[in-house]
């Protein structure tokens, strides 16, 4: 038993990564993988199940809870696909399956409207995340942030997801699009929707900055400055002498 423990200890020492950036990158890779497995798996079940294994709401839950699990970690293709589409991987049409992996716009959505849609969705995401983590406002209770951010993704999907699938994150959309382009769907994944592919990449970047600025301009920059509080006055103390007034 002692030898086994020593062996395990030696293996841990041998594979332990010291570089902080590399450790963070590995954590992000695994957390994104988990999020995508749950999120895309829920889409696949709805699309290929023809409504028998879930609906639009279950997709929102799949992505929301996938985000929750991914946050905890950092801080699929099966034969059914071939049976559903008969081996004919298409981007559009009644048996289209590319939308399982990446987002595509609704037929009525223009390029400009789609860009605004993604900017708005991502702005709401970042604005609310900042509020949940703002300790001088009304932050989430310690340990509840992953659940609340997951629920935030669910409510974004419920309220803003029907236009284009609410990518709100380049990492959620671009890698799966490259995968489908190489796995049988071809270059149509980049040309469909009037060249839609770049919008889920660029618009979330604009939206994240927009949402962050909105929160800072309307809330964060106006927090009262640090000050002495009289005895008995409510506040949150950063040390024995200084407190933040409510």
C-alpha positions in Angstrom: 0.0 0.0 0.0 2.8 2.4 0.9 4.5 1.6 -2.4 1.3 2.3 -4.3 0.9 5.7 -2.6 4.5 6.5 -3.4 4.0 5.6 -7.0 0.9 7.7 -7.3 2.7 10.6 -5.6 5.6 10.3 -8.1 3.3 10.2 -11.1 1.5 13.4 -9.8 4.8 15.2 -9.4 5.9 14.1 -12.9 2.8 15.3 -14.7 2.1 18.4 -12.5 2.1 21.5 -14.6 3.8 24.5 -13.0 3.0 27.2 -15.6 -0.1 29.1 -14.5 -1.2 30.0 -18.0 -1.0 26.4 -19.2 -3.0 25.2 -16.2 -5.7 27.8 -16.8 -5.8 26.8 -20.5 -6.3 23.1 -19.6 -9.1 24.0 -17.2 -10.8 26.2 -19.9 -10.5 23.4 -22.5 -12.2 20.9 -20.2 -14.9 23.2 -19.0 -15.8 24.2 -22.5 -15.8 20.6 -23.6 -18.3 19.7 -20.8 -20.5 22.7 -21.7 -20.6 21.7 -25.3 -21.3 18.1 -24.6 -24.4 18.9 -22.6 -25.5 21.8 -24.7 -25.0 20.2 -28.1 -26.3 16.9 -26.8 -29.6 18.5 -25.9 -29.9 20.0 -29.4 -29.1 16.7 -31.0 -31.8 14.9 -29.1 -34.4 17.5 -30.0 -33.5 17.6 -33.7 -33.0 13.8 -34.3 -35.8 12.8 -31.9 -38.4 14.8 -33.8 -39.8 16.3 -30.6 -39.9 13.0 -28.8 -36.8 13.7 -26.6 -37.2 17.3 -25.7 -38.1 20.7 -27.1 -36.8 24.3 -27.3 -36.9 24.6 -23.5 -34.9 21.5 -22.9 -32.2 23.0 -25.2 -32.0 26.1 -23.0 -31.8 23.9 -19.9 -29.1 21.8 -21.5 -26.9 24.8 -22.3 -27.7 26.5 -19.0 -26.8 23.5 -16.8 -23.8 22.8 -19.1 -22.5 26.2 -18.4 -23.0 25.6 -14.7 -21.0 22.4 -14.8 -18.3 24.0 -16.9 -17.9 26.8 -14.4 -17.4 24.3 -11.6 -14.8 22.4 -13.5 -12.8 25.5 -14.4 -13.0 27.6 -11.2 -21.1 13.8 -29.4 -21.6 12.3 -32.5 -23.3 8.8 -32.6 -24.9 6.4 -35.1 -28.2 8.1 -34.6 -27.0 11.0 -36.7 -26.5 8.7 -39.7 -29.9 7.1 -39.2 -31.6 10.5 -39.0 -30.1 12.1 -42.1 -29.3 8.9 -44.1 -25.7 9.9 -44.2 -26.5 13.1 -46.1 -25.1 15.8 -44.0 -26.8 19.0 -45.0 -26.9 22.6 -43.6 -30.4 23.5 -44.7 -33.6 21.5 -45.5 -35.9 19.3 -43.5 -33.1 16.9 -42.5 -30.5 19.5 -41.8 -28.1 18.6 -39.0 -25.4 21.3 -39.1 -27.5 23.4 -36.6 -26.9 20.7 -34.0 -23.3 22.0 -33.7 -23.3 25.7 -34.6 -25.8 28.5 -34.8 -27.6 29.6 -38.0 -30.1 32.5 -38.4 -33.8 32.1 -38.8 -35.0 32.7 -42.5 -36.4 36.1 -41.6 -33.3 37.4 -39.9 -31.1 39.9 -41.8 -27.4 40.2 -41.3 -27.8 43.5 -39.5 -30.6 42.1 -37.3 -28.5 39.1 -36.5 -25.5 41.1 -35.5 -27.7 43.3 -33.2 -29.3 40.1 -31.8 -25.9 38.7 -30.8 -24.7 42.0 -29.4 -27.8 42.3 -27.2 -27.7 38.7 -25.9 -24.0 39.0 -25.0 -24.4 42.4 -23.5 -27.1 41.1 -21.2 -24.9 38.2 -20.2 -21.9 40.3 -19.2 -24.1 43.0 -17.6 -25.7 40.4 -15.3 -22.5 38.5 -14.6 -20.9 41.8 -13.4 -23.9 42.4 -11.1 -23.7 38.9 -9.7 -20.1 39.4 -8.8 -20.3 43.0 -7.6 -19.7 42.9 -3.9 -20.7 46.5 -3.4 -24.1 45.9 -5.0 -26.2 42.9 -4.3 -24.0 40.0 -5.2 -24.8 36.3 -5.5 -24.2 34.3 -2.3 -20.8 32.7 -2.2 -20.9 29.3 -4.1 -24.1 30.1 -6.0 -22.5 32.0 -8.9 -22.3 28.9 -11.2 -25.9 28.0 -10.7 -27.1 31.6 -11.2 -24.9 32.1 -14.4 -26.4 28.9 -15.7 -29.9 30.2 -15.1 -28.8 33.4 -16.7 -28.0 31.5 -19.9 -31.3 29.7 -19.7 -33.3 33.0 -19.5 -31.3 34.4 -22.4 -32.2 31.4 -24.5 -35.9 31.6 -23.5 -36.2 35.3 -24.2 -33.6 35.9 -27.0 -32.7 32.6 -28.5 -35.3 32.0 -31.3 -33.6 34.3 -33.8 -30.3 32.6 -34.1 -29.6 30.2 -31.3 -27.9 32.7 -29.0 -24.2 31.7 -29.5 -23.2 34.7 -27.2 -19.7 33.2 -27.2 -17.2 32.6 -30.1 -15.9 29.5 -28.5 -19.4 28.0 -28.6 -19.8 28.5 -32.3 -16.6 28.7 -34.3 -14.8 25.4 -33.3 -18.0 23.3 -34.0 -18.4 25.1 -37.3 -14.8 24.1 -38.3 -15.6 20.6 -37.1 -18.7 20.3 -39.2 -16.9 21.7 -42.3 -14.3 18.9 -42.0 -16.7 16.1 -40.9 -18.9 16.0 -43.9 -21.1 19.2 -44.1 -18.5 21.0 -46.2 -18.1 24.7 -47.0 -21.8 25.4 -46.8 -21.4 25.9 -43.0 -19.6 29.1 -43.7 -21.8 30.4 -46.6 -25.2 29.6 -45.2 -27.3 32.4 -43.9 -25.6 35.0 -46.1 -22.2 34.2 -44.6 -23.5 34.1 -41.1 -20.5 32.4 -39.6 -18.6 35.6 -38.6 -21.5 37.2 -36.7 -21.3 34.8 -33.7 -17.6 35.5 -33.6 -17.5 39.3 -33.8 -20.9 40.4 -32.3 -20.3 38.7 -28.9 -17.0 40.6 -28.6 -18.9 43.9 -29.2 -21.7 42.8 -26.9 -19.4 41.9 -24.1 -17.7 45.3 -24.1 -21.1 47.0 -24.4 -22.7 45.1 -21.5 -19.6 45.7 -19.3 -19.6 49.4 -20.1 -23.3 49.7 -19.4 -23.0 48.2 -16.0 -20.0 50.3 -15.1 -21.6 53.6 -16.4 -25.0 53.0 -14.7 -23.9 51.2 -11.5 -20.3 50.5 -10.7 -18.8 53.9 -11.2 -21.4 55.4 -8.9 -20.8 53.3 -5.8 -20.1 55.5 -2.7 -16.5 55.9 -1.9 -14.8 54.2 1.1 -15.5 56.1 4.2 -15.6 56.0 8.0 -19.0 55.0 9.4 -20.5 56.0 12.7 -21.2 53.3 15.2 -24.4 51.5 14.5 -24.5 52.6 10.8 -25.1 49.6 8.4 -22.2 48.8 6.1 -19.8 46.2 4.8 -16.4 46.6 6.4 -13.2 46.0 4.5 -11.2 46.3 7.7 -11.7 47.5 11.2 -11.6 51.2 10.2 -13.1 51.4 6.8 -16.6 50.3 5.6 -18.7 50.6 2.5 -22.0 52.4 3.1 -25.1 50.7 1.9 
